[in-house]
């Protein structure tokens, strides 16, 4: 039955891998880490002024966040370290995709701002040029720096007769997106991360001299109202920047701008379809507790095919977000919109249908599921404390790692050969059970590595290879412990079938304790370590689990089967289970009173059993002390004859007269003695316990001695 379970597990793993190779991107070899395959090295440099100091705490926080982002993509064995007191080095194994590269470079800083104006993404100069080339359109005064539509918007805002959105009611770049109150979004969690480049931390501002100031959004405060606070955003500086910014140029949407948090700003839509004037930061991303992506649920709870991003705020964020949505609900576009800005770009500008009071918002709009997952994952993984730019990006050669891999494999093979040789010398043919068990451990470990590499992005490093070799080598300990327990039972006098079962009961407790300690060490090391050390802990723990499975489902069952064969059951010298080779001496036959074994040759277990039988038979302690060293007792008849002979020899020394007078007495005594001893002797011949026969022989000897003394007198 145990063999069946092992076969099912192996077949299941093979089926999963085969299906992955045919229908997915699984391979028949595990992915290799940076030290074995090479990869990409990215050096990040912080974007701060030269006189700005960078603390070690900021660098450590940035390293931790970048590592969390990389791990979220399924890329393992990445090396992320600091270089000097400013730069961060990110080494990614293999050939990472552009999505992962952008994830490393981006800061993912989230802020919420009110929308004051949405307009044409082109610059004023570009608009005039296109109008001149087409020969149509009214020329605008360059000093004003506004298009007709933008100028009309400003007129509407200042004239108080209502602001309108884009003509035709279309609000670009998020104007069609809606923020609704809602709980969780059905569907899968975010598994991928998107792009955008670095900027300063959410909730901080960069003033003209580069000094950062913390935004105090920890408590609700009066919000920016673009309808009433026109003097804050309709300044010459804002209007000039708005008219000159060309959001159709990808360079202007690369992110990384250090925008002031407590002032209105000009931003581009991430897709380049709109240009915005936004108010100060109302809410920072530090109050976003969770974000996930999936599909929107309909009114009846049925999942739709519309992607959605679900946001959940903490207690402070819930109050601020409630104030924002309450203030903008019911207003005309664009005043009913709030922008979600990430690294200076507007990712989404949804409108609010109703005040959201529970801190759970569901954003739907013009994005795909992949884009929703990208946004959710970036927001969930947090913001970098600094803005970074890529200083260099180089490829790492795998040549050195290939040499290390070959050396590691040769070392592992040599160690395995030594284990096999030792097993065969120590256990003869039984050593083949150890070898076959190690082969099964190796196969199952390799299959699990393939599944981990395919489904969880695990990459095998040199440290991981060392963990596999050590884990498989230590698997031999379980088999040796089991075999030695069985041998101990054979030495105590058990047959092989009984020794296998009793030995297994004792061995499995030792195996449990040993592997439990190994597994505990692997788990602690995996939790506390990073990088390649975690790879060692993972493979070592995996080998420990496989070892326990194999010893229970393969090694013990196969030894049970072998113990029933003639070769092992009868203790062939080459079986490794020969009692004579284990120091067990054969018992000697001593006649009618069963077996006689000298006390010095008896095992402790044998002596305990003999005492137990004696107690069961009712033998007293006095009888045990006076009993002879061996188990044999001479018959009562032989004792009588020897006594008579002794009496006759002594009687021959007296005078003839005395001899004649005494001769009649021994003859009578001899007849009387034979008559008295007849019953005990017959009792010994007819059977009875050993104790009864010993007692009868003792009484006969004493009576014969007494009669001999009387005859002498």
N, C-alpha and C positions, 0 to 999 in steps of 0.2 A: 504493500500500500504506500509505503514511504517512497519507493522507487517511482511510483505513479505520480506522486506530487512533484517530485523533482523533474520528471519528464514534462509535466504540464507547465511548470515554471519556465523551463528551457524553451519549450515550443512556443510559449506565449511571447517570450523575448525575441525569438527569431522571427515570429510573425509580425511583431511591431516594427522591427528593423526592416524587414522585407517590404512591408507596406510603406514605410517612410522612404525607402529608396525608390520605389515605383511611383508613388503618388506625391511625394514631397521632396525636400532637399536633404534627406538623410544620406549618409555615406557609410561605407563599410570600414572606415578607419576614423578614429576620433580626431577632432580638431586639435591643432597644436598651439601652444602658447607662444609668447613673444620670444622666449629663449630658444625655442626649437624651430620656429617657422619664420621668425623675423616679423616685421610689421612697420608701423608708422609712428614717428616721434614728432610731437607737436609741442613747441615751446610757446607759452603764453606770457605776454608782458602786460602789466597793469597800465591802464590809461589814466594817469594822474599827473598833475603838474610836478615839475622837478623838485620843488621845495616841499612837497607833501610827503609826510612820513607814512610808511606802511608797517603796521604792526604784525608780529608773528601770529597773533590770534586771527587776524584777517586772512592771512595766507593759509593757516590751518583750516579755517572754516571753508575757504574756497576749495581746498583740496578735498575735504569731506563731501562737499556738495557735488563736485565734478565726479568723484568716485561713485556717489549714489546715482547720478544720472547715467554714467556708463554702465553700471550694474543693471539698471532698469531696462537697458536695451538688450540684455542677454549676453553682453560681451564680458567674459571672465578673464582672469589673469592679466588685467590691465595694470600697468605700473604708473602711479600718479605721485610725484614727489615735488618738493620745492628745490629750486636752484638759486643759491645765494639768498639774499634777503628780499627779492622782488619777484622773480620769475617762477612759473610752475611748468614742469615737464610732464607731459602726458604721453605714455608709450602704449599704443594699441596694437594687439597681436593681429596678424593676418593683414588683410586689405579691407579696412573698415569702409562702410559706405558713406556717402556724403551726409546722410542724415545723422550718423554718429559724429562725424567731424563737426558739423554745425552745432550739435548738442554740446560738444566740448567748448566751442568758442562762445556760445551764447551765454548771456547773464540771466535771461528769463525773469526780468523784473516787472512785476505786475503792479499797475496803478489804475484807479478808477477816477475819471475826470468827466465833468459836464461838457456837453457839446455846445459851442456857441455858433459855429458856422461850418457848413459843409459845402464845398465848391469843386470847380473843375480842377483836376490834378495838374494841369499844365501851368507853366509860368506865364506872366503877363507878356513877356517878350515873345514867347512861343505862340501865344494866341494872336498877337498882332502880326507876326510873320505869316501865319497861316491865313489870316484874313486878307493880307495884302496879296498873297499868292493866289487866293481864290477870287480876288476882286470884289468881295462883298463884305458886309459888316461895317459898322460905324467905327471910325477911328476914336480911340480913347485917349484921354490926356495922360501921357506917361507919368506926369507928376502925381496923378492920383493912384496909379499902380493897381487898378481894379478893372475887372471885366464888367460888362453891362450887368450881368446877373449878380455879381458880387456887390457892385455899386448899388443896385436896387435892394439887395438884401440889407446893406448897411442903412439905406434910406428907410426901409421898413422898420429896422430895429430902433433907429433913433426917432422915427416919426410916430411910433407907438401904434401903428395900425396893423400890427400882427406880422410875424415872420413866417415865411413859407420855406419849404424844403426845395429840393431839386424839382425843376419843372416836370410836370407829368406825374408827380407824386413819388418818383423813384428816389430813394435815398441810397446813394452808392456806398459800397464798402461797409456793410453792416447796417445801413439804414433800414433794410428789410428784415433784420434780425429782431427777435422779440425775447425779452426776459420775462419769464413767468414764474409764479410761485410754484414750487413743486418739491417732491422728495427725490428718491433715487431714480436714476434713469435705467431702465432695463437694458441688458446687453453686457458686453464684456468690458472689463476695466481697461484703462489705457496701458498699452504695452510698448508703444513707440514714442519717440520724442522727436520734435520738429526742429526748425531752424530759428533764425534771428540771431543778431550779434549782441555783444555785451554793452551794458550801460551801468550807471551807478545803482546803488541799492534802492529798492522801493521804499518810499517813505523818507527819502533824503533829497535835498536840493543841491544844485551846484550854482552858486552865484557867479557874478562876473569875474571875481578873482579866484575862482576855483574852490572856494571854501564850502564844505558840506555842512548843512544844517538839518537836524532831525525834524521831520514833520510831526507835529503834535496832533495825531488823529486818534489818540487813545480814548477820547471822550467826544460825544456829539457837540457840534459847534455850528454857528450860522454858516449855511452853505452858499457857495457862489451861485448867483442867479444871472445868467447872461442877458436876460431881458432888462433887468434893473441895473446891473453893474456894468453897463456898456463902457464906462470910462476906464475900466480895468483892462479890457481887451481891445478896444478900438483906439489903440495908441499908434503913433507913427512907426514905432519899432515893430510892432506886431503886423501892421498893415504892409510895411515894406518887405518884411520877411515872407509874409503870405504871398505877395505878388511875385516875388523872385523865386520861390521854391518850385521846382519842377519834380513832381512826384512820379512822372513817367520814367525818369532816369533811375535805374536800379541802384546806382551809387547813393542816392538820397534815401533809399529804403533799407540800407545795410544795417541800420540800428547802431547802437553804441553812443548815441547823442546824450550828453549830460544836460538834461533839461531841468530847469528850476521847478521845485515841487510846489511852491506857494505862489506861482505866477502863471498867467495864461501862456500857452505855448502853441506853436504851429507844428503839426505832424502830418505824416502821410499815411494813407491806408496801406496795409502790408502788401496788398495785391496791386497797388498803384492806380486804383480806380477813383480815388477821391483824395481831397486835401482838407484838413480840418484846422479850425481854431478851437482849442480846448481850454477849459478853465483850470484852476489850481487842482492839485491832488485832493480828492475828497476821502479816499480810502486806499490804503496800501495793501499789498499782497501778503504782508505778514499776518493779517487777520483772516486769511483764507485757510480754513481748517482742512479742507479736502476738495478734490476735483476729480471727476471721472467722466468717461465718455460712453455713449451707447446710443440707443434709439429712443426717440420720444414715445411716451405712452399716450394713447388716445384717451378720450373722455370716458370710455367704458373699460379702460385698463388694458386694452389690447395693444400690443406693440406695433408701432408704425415703422415705416422705412425711412423716416426722417432723422438724421443724426442730431445729437444734442450733447451739450456739455453741462454737467451738473456741478454746481458750486455750493459749498457749505461753509459758512462763516462761523467764527467763534463768537463769544458773547458780545465783545466790543464791536466786532465787525457787523454783527446782526443789528445792533442799534443804529450804527451809521448807515448801513445799507437800507434799513427801514426808512430813515430820514430822507435818503436820496430818492428812493422810489416813490415815497409819498409826495415829495415836492415836484417831481417831473411828470407824474401820472396826470393825464388829461391835457397836457400842454400841446401846442402845435410843434411840428418838426421845425428845426432840429432840437428844440428845447425839451422835448420829451425823451431824448436819447442821452445815454451815458456811454462814454468810450472806455473800452478795456484796452489799455496801452501796454505794450510789452517792448521794453528796450527802445522807447521812442516812437514805435510804430503802432498804429491803431489796428488791432487784430479784429475787433468787433465793436460795433456801436449800436447795440440793441435799444429798442424803445421799451418803455414799461407800460404794460396794460393795466396793472393793478399794484398797489403797494405790497411789498413783500416783507412780512413781519416776522417770519420764523427763521430767517437766515439761510433758507434753502432756495436757490434760484436755478432755473433751467433755461439755458440759452439755446435757441434754435435759429437756424438761418441758412445762409448760402455757403455751407461748407460740407465737405465729405466726411465720412466716418474716420478716415485716416487723419484728416486735418483736426477733427474733434479730439481724437486720441493724442495727437501731437500737442495740442494746446493743453489738454488736461494733464498730461504727463509733465510738461514743463512747469505748469503752475504748482503741481503737487510736490515737485522736487525742490522748490524753493529758489531764492534769488542769491546770486553771488554778492559778497560784500564789496567787491571791486569790479570795475569794468576792465576787460582784457582784450587785447588784440594779438593776432598770431604773429610772432616774431620770426619763426621758421617752421618748416614742415619737411621732414626728411624720411627716407626709407631706411629701415634697419635690415642688414643682410642676415639671412638665416644660415650662412655657411658655418659659423662657429657653433651654432645650436645643433646643426646636423651632426657635427663631430661629437658633441656632448651626448646626443641621443644614441649614437652608435656605441660609445663607450658605456653608457648606462645599460643598454640592452645586453652587451657582452658581460658586464659585471653581474647583472641579474641571472643570465644563463649559467655563468660559472657557479654562482651560489646555489642555483637549483640543482646542478649536477652534483655538487657536494652533498646536498641533502639526500638525493637519490642514492648515492654511493653509501652514505652512512646508514640509511634505512635498510638497504639490502644486506649489509654486513651485520647489522644488529638484529634484524628480524627475518632474515632469509627470504622465503617466498612471501611471508606476511608483509614484507617491505613493499611489495607490489601494490598492496592496498593503500599504503601511504602515497605512492607515486600516482596512482589513479585518482585518489582524492585531491591531490594537488592540481592535477590536470583539470578536474571538474571545477575547482575553485578558480583557476585561471580563466577558463571559458566563461563562467558566469560573470566574473569581474569585467572581462572585456565586453561582454554584451551590455552590461549595465553602463559601462563607460560610453558606448555608442549611443545608447538612449539619452544619457545625460548630455552628451555633446550635441545631439540633434534637438532635443526638446528644451534644454535649459542653457544652451550656449557654453557648456563647460569646455575648457581647453586644457589639454594635458601639457604640463610643464615638467622640467627636470625634477622639481620637488614632488610633483604628483607621481612621477614614475618611481621615485624612491619610496613613496608611500605604498605603492602597489607591491614592489619587491619585498619590502619589510612585512607588509600584511600577509602576503602569500607564504613567506618564510615562517612567520609566526603561526600560520595555520597548521604547520607540522606539529606544533606543540600539543594541539588538541588530540591528534592521532596517537602521539607517543604516550600521553597521559592515559588514554583509553587502553592501549595495548599493555602498559605496565600494570594497570589495575587487574586486567585479565590474567596476566602472569602471576600476580600475587595470589589470586584465587587458586590457580593451578598448584602453586607451591603449598597451599594449605590443604591439599588433598581433594579438591573438587574435580569433577570431570569438565571437559571443555564447554559443553552446553551450559552447565550451571555457572561456570566461571565467566562466560561471556555476559550473561544476564546480571549476575551480582556485580561484576566489574563495571558494567555500564552504569548501574545505579550509583556506584560510588564515583565514577569518573565524571559524570555529567554535572555533578555539583561543583567539582573543581573547574570544569570548563566554563560553567556559568559565571563563577567568580572571576576567573581570569579574563574572559572576554568582556565582562561588565566593566572591569577597570580599564581595559584598552579602549572601549567605546566611550567611556566618560572622558578620558584624556583627549580623544579625537574631537568630541563635541566642544569641550572647553577651548581647545586650540583653534577650532574653526570659528568660534564666536569672537574670540579675543584677537585673533591674528588677521592680517590683511595680505593681499597679493599672493605670491607663490606659496607662502606658509599655509594659507587656507587650502591651497591645492593639495598639499601634503596631507593635511588633516582630513580632507574629503576622501581621497583615495584610500587612506589608511582605515578610516571608519567603514568605507564600503567593503574593503577586504575582510574586516572583522565580521560584518554582518553575513557575508557570503560564507565565511568559515563556519559559523554556527549552523547555517542552513545545510551545508554539505556534511558536517559530522553527524547531524541528526537524520538527514534524508538519504545519505549515501554510505558513509563509513560504517556506522553501526548496523544497518541492514545487511550490508555485504559480508560483514564478519559473522553475523548470525547464519547466513547461508553457508559460508565456508566451514563453520563449526560442525555442520551436519554431514560433511563429506568424509570419506575414509582417510584421505590424506592428512587432514587437520585433526579429525576426531580421534584417530589412533596415535596422534603425536609423532608423525614422521620427523626424523632429524632435520630435514630441510624446511619444515613447516614454520619453524620459529615458535612452536607451541609444544615442543617435546618436553615432558616432565623431567626426564633424566638430565637434559641439558640445563634445566632450571634448578637442579640441585635436589630434586625429590628422590629419596632412596626407596627401593621396593621393599615391601613388608615380607617377613620370613614366616613360614608355616610351622607351627609348633605342636601339631597333633590335635588330640581330642578337645583340648581347651582353647581352640581357635588360634589366633595369631599372637606371636610373641615378638615385641620390638623393644629393644633396650631404651631406657628412659632418656639416655643421652642422644638417641637418634630420633626421638619423637619431636614433632613440631609443637610450638605452644598451643596451637589450635587442637592438635591431637591429644595433648595432655588434658586440656580443658574438657574435651569430649569424654575421655576415659573417666575423669572424676565425676562427670555428670551421670554416666552410666552406673558408676558405683553407688552414687547417692540414690539413684532410682531403684537399684537392686536392694537397698536397705543395708549395705555394709557399714559397720560401725567404724569409728576412727581407730579404735584399738586393733581391729582386724586389719586395717590398712597398714598400721605401723609394723605389725608382726608378720604380715604377708611377705613372701619372698620377693626379690627384685623382678623376677620374670613372672609371666602369667601361667606357667605350667605347674602342675602338681603331680607328684608321683602317685600311683594308685595305692590304695590301702593294703592290697595284698602284698605288694613289694615291700612296704614298710614292715609288715608282719614277718616276712621272711628274713629281713636284715636283722630284726630284733632277736629272732630265734637263733640266728647264726652267732650273734654276739654273746648271747647267753650260753650257748653250747661251747664256745671257745673259752670262756671264763671258767666254765664248769670242769673243763678237762684238766685244770691245774690242781684240783683237790685230790685227796686220797681216794683209793678205790672204794673204800667203804662209804666215804662221804659221797663219792660220785654215784654209787648205786642208790643211796638213799635220796640223793637230790635229783637223780635222773628221772625218777618217777614224777617229781613235782613239775619240772618244765614241760614234760609230756602232757600232764593234765592241764598246765597253764596254757600250753600251746593250743590244745583243743578248745579250751575255754575262750582264748583270744580269738581264734578263728571264728568261733560261733558269734562272738560279740561284734566282730568287724564285718561280718557277712552283710548286714543290712546297709551300712554306709557305702561299702564297696558296690553293692548292687545298685544303690541310689546313684552313685557316680556313673555306673555303666548305663543305667536306664535314663539318664538325663538329669535334669535339675539345673539350677543356676550355678554359675561359677562359684559364687560365695558359699552355697550349700556344699559343693564338692570340696572346696578348700577346708571348710569347717569339719567335714567328715574325716578327711585325711588327717587333719590336726588331732582330732580326738583319738583316732586309731593309733597314731604314733605315741601319744601320751600314755594310753592304756598299755601299749606294748612295753614302754619303758618302765612303767610301774610294776608290771608283772615280772620283768627281768630283774628288778631290784628284789622283789619277794623271793624269786628263785635263788638269787645269790645268798640270801639269808638262810 
